[in-house]
Amino acid sequence: QVQLVESGGGLVQAGGSLRLSCAASGSIFSINNMGWYRQAPGKQRELVAIITSGGRSHSGSSVKGQFTISRDNTKNTVYLQMNSLRPEDTAVYYCNIFQAGVDYWGQGTQVTVSS
């Protein structure tokens, strides 16, 4: 079993920054992908960014150059540094870990960007 606990969401003004964290616990394999997805009201869940256990990352086109994903394998933690936030970044952000063919999801953390 795998548990994911997210933190760092909240309310921020446009142009501001937030840093999300997600700590994984339980049966964590050494090889996995960790990432962030988001879902805005009335929209489908979309990829924000993912990072492999080897450190290779991929970002969604809507956040390239704006958000940076990183991870600390010693802590089984993934981070999302979000800069220059815009109202359209408002969404629930979900942490994800994919290992051995199985997806695990966190509960989600709300990010609200006011104009």
Buried (B, 14 or more C-beta within 10 A) or exposed (E): EBBBBBEBBEEBEEEBEBBBBBBBEEEBEEEBBBBBBBBBEEEEBBBBBBBBBEEEBEBBEBBEEBBBBBBEBEEBBBBBBBBEBEEEBBBBBBBBBBBEEEEBBBEBBEBBBEE
